[in-house]
Amino acid sequence: MATIQFYVEMNARTTTVILFRTSECIFSFLLSVFVGAALQRLSHSNQHASQKTMLLLTASIGAFYFFLGAYETSSLSDVYSNIFKICILLSGINIGSALQPVGLTGGIACGKSSVASLLLRPLQAGKNYCNGDKNIAVVDVDGIAHSILDVDGLAYKKIVKEFGSYDIFDSDHASGPPEDNSSAGRVINEKSSLKVSDVASNTKRPINRKKLGQVIFGDATKRRKLNGITHPLITQLMLWEMIKLKVLSRYKVVVVDIPLLFEGRLQQLFGFVVVVACSPDNQYSRLRERNPDLSEKECRERIASQIPVSYKVERADYVVFNDAGRQELEKSVDDLMSKLLGTFDFNFVAQVICIFCSIVLVLTKFGSGSGNDL
């Protein structure tokens, strides 16, 4: 009985230690993610003094937690444990840094896509950046939104299930004569050229984004349903791309091209926000030129459906004005790239310090003969 009780107590003690160590690792990782995010925000010079103080305090708390534990180490096994913690700190800092990318946004037809393409230019004479050296990468959120609507996309089946009773499919792939977009938004019934049975048997027909937009435009309930399907998927894929490009592919700067940054209240997800702006007259004329199928009223409605550009400009860390032509735009983007690539990298310094401290920790404990304490 005494032996059984001994083993029960040992198992309980082991389980408690495992749970404690696991909880400690999870806490350490989450804390290091916050430290990484704070350091990434600190890397941008536009932060106010009070914000910089809070960010430094966050980073200091994280460093104090890790290195206090390392200082109190009493055995070689604890040294290995603390080195493991430092590895967690390094990975957490990297991921935290990746979760504070540069956000590129602006009003519709202001030239945001032009700025994104200019950011990906190859090396130019006299410039101190080269995207072939993995300095700048751009995540296209619009591209992600398009991909999940493809017939093999993550949102296709859910959208067909929710909106398949409306004329939302690409008419080029339909059997019979082509239909015009004036039927978009119409519920399919016995009198429609598209029957419910056709929808059920043609679940792999491409979704027409314009028709889908006409279905939800002006209907808040339908728009909420569609956003409830697409937004979580877009966010997940966007976060994965951010982490992959920053942590795995090691790009110095990751820019997320996201049209509705302010509309989605996502400012806190970005360490630096760039807004592309132009005058209301230029915005309207460019939209008419880009979308000749839209009427004057529809263009005005599209512009009015977004938060005003002036509001975004006031809350931006950097503004690219796109009113003076291509040459001036290229010059503004050059200035932006120099700023992004010229920021002080606090995360790199933090990682160097972590590696240095882990080496000092091992050398100190081996030198003091702590191996005998095992």
C-alpha positions, -999 to 999 in steps of 0.1 A, spaced: 0 0 0 28 23 9 44 17 -25 12 24 -44 7 56 -24 42 66 -32 37 61 -70 3 80 -68 20 109 -51 49 108 -76 24 108 -106 5 137 -91 36 157 -85 48 150 -121 15 160 -135 16 192 -115 51 200 -127 41 193 -164 10 215 -161 30 243 -145 58 241 -171 33 241 -199 14 270 -185 47 289 -180 58 282 -217 24 295 -230 26 326 -208 62 332 -219 53 329 -255 23 352 -253 44 377 -233 71 376 -259 46 382 -287 35 414 -269 71 424 -265 78 419 -302 47 439 -312 57 467 -288 92 468 -301 79 469 -337 57 498 -329 86 515 -312 107 511 -344 85 538 -360 94 573 -351 58 587 -354 48 573 -320 40 600 -294 62 602 -263 35 587 -240 31 557 -264 69 552 -266 70 552 -228 43 525 -226 60 504 -253 93 506 -236 77 496 -203 60 466 -219 94 455 -234 111 461 -201 86 440 -182 91 411 -206 129 413 -204 128 415 -166 106 384 -164 129 363 -186 163 374 -173 153 374 -136 145 337 -140 178 332 -157 197 350 -130 181 328 -103 191 296 -120 207 271 -96 214 240 -117 225 230 -152 190 216 -159 176 250 -151 201 265 -175 187 244 -203 152 254 -192 160 291 -194 177 286 -228 145 271 -240 126 301 -226 149 324 -245 142 304 -277 105 310 -270 112 347 -265 130 348 -298 102 331 -317 76 352 -299 94 385 -307 95 375 -344 58 366 -345 49 398 -325 69 418 -350 51 401 -379 17 411 -363 25 448 -366 31 453 -403 27 484 -424 -9 490 -434 -15 506 -468 -49 520 -474 -68 549 -489 -101 559 -506 -115 541 -536 -97 551 -569 -70 572 -550 -42 551 -564 -35 526 -536 -27 498 -560 -3 520 -579 16 527 -547 17 490 -539 31 481 -573 58 509 -570 68 494 -536 77 462 -554 100 478 -580 135 462 -584 167 480 -574 172 514 -590 204 533 -594 212 555 -564 185 539 -542 193 520 -509 166 493 -513 164 462 -534 133 440 -532 153 411 -547 171 411 -513 138 405 -495 134 440 -482 98 447 -489 69 424 -495 32 433 -501 2 412 -490 -28 419 -513 -59 416 -492 -81 422 -523 -64 392 -539 -71 371 -509 -108 382 -510 -109 372 -547 -93 338 -541 -118 327 -514 -146 333 -539 -131 310 -565 -149 277 -572 -122 259 -550 -120 288 -525 -127 285 -488 -159 306 -489 -175 293 -521 -197 267 -507 -210 288 -478 -218 317 -502 -236 295 -526 -256 280 -497 -265 315 -484 -270 334 -516 -274 306 -542 -311 315 -546 -300 348 -562 -285 354 -596 -249 357 -585 -232 334 -610 -210 342 -640 -234 341 -670 -205 331 -693 -206 296 -678 -243 293 -677 -262 270 -702 -284 289 -726 -282 326 -738 -260 350 -717 -278 372 -692 -271 409 -685 -262 422 -650 -296 438 -646 -309 405 -633 -284 405 -605 -299 404 -570 -331 388 -583 -344 358 -564 -345 328 -586 -381 315 -591 -402 296 -616 -402 325 -640 -364 332 -639 -340 319 -666 -320 304 -637 -339 278 -617 -332 266 -582 -325 231 -596 -299 247 -619 -281 262 -589 -281 228 -571 -267 211 -601 -241 238 -610 -225 244 -576 -191 248 -593 -202 278 -615 -179 308 -608 -194 336 -587 -197 370 -604 -184 395 -579 -203 424 -594 -236 405 -592 -229 394 -556 -221 431 -548 -255 442 -563 -273 416 -542 -259 430 -509 -256 466 -518 -281 486 -498 -292 456 -478 -274 457 -444 -287 422 -434 -273 405 -465 -241 425 -462 -236 413 -426 -242 377 -436 -216 380 -464 -191 397 -442 -196 370 -415 -186 344 -441 -157 362 -458 -141 385 -431 -129 357 -407 -114 338 -436 -97 369 -451 -83 378 -417 -69 343 -411 -52 341 -445 -39 377 -441 -23 369 -407 -8 337 -421 8 356 -450 21 383 -427 38 357 -404 51 337 -433 67 366 -451 82 382 -420 92 351 -399 98 324 -425 108 344 -456 126 371 -435 114 402 -454 125 433 -436 92 452 -442 58 436 -448 32 459 -463 -5 449 -462 -25 464 -490 -60 466 -473 -87 489 -487 -110 489 -457 -85 493 -429 -104 520 -411 -138 507 -420 -129 474 -404 -114 492 -373 -81 473 -378 -57 502 -369 -43 484 -339 -32 455 -361 -7 477 -379 24 494 -365 25 520 -392 -4 532 -414 1 547 -448 -28 565 -465 -29 572 -503 -51 603 -508 -62 626 -536 -87 654 -541 -124 645 -543 -126 656 -580 -97 634 -590 -111 605 -570 -144 608 -588 -129 612 -623 -106 582 -618 -134 560 -606 -155 569 -637 -125 562 -659 -117 529 -642 -153 517 -641 -171 531 -672 -200 508 -666 -209 527 -634 -233 557 -636 -225 590 -620 -249 582 -592 -233 548 -586 -198 564 -585 -210 589 -559 -226 561 -538 -194 540 -539 -173 569 -527 -199 579 -500 -201 543 -487 -165 546 -474 -150 567 -446 -140 601 -460 -103 603 -472 -98 634 -450 -106 613 -419 -80 587 -429 -54 613 -436 -58 628 -401 -51 594 -385 -23 582 -408 14 579 -399 24 587 -434 4 602 -463 11 597 -500 -7 624 -520 -16 613 -556 -27 644 -574 4 655 -593 10 627 -618 31 596 -620 65 612 -616 56 629 -583 39 597 -571 72 577 -577 91 604 -558 67 601 -528 69 563 -528 107 566 -529 106 588 -498 82 563 -481 105 533 -489 135 552 -475 115 558 -443 103 522 -439 138 507 -446 156 533 -425 137 527 -392 158 514 -363 151 477 -358 145 472 -321 135 436 -327 169 427 -342 187 443 -312 164 424 -288 172 391 -305 209 398 -304 206 406 -266 187 373 -261 213 352 -278 242 370 -260 225 365 -226 219 328 -233 256 323 -242 267 342 -210 242 321 -189 257 288 -201 293 299 -197 286 313 -162 269 281 -150 295 258 -165 323 279 -151 308 278 -116 305 240 -117 268 240 -117 269 207 -136 275 190 -102 241 202 -91 222 178 -114 
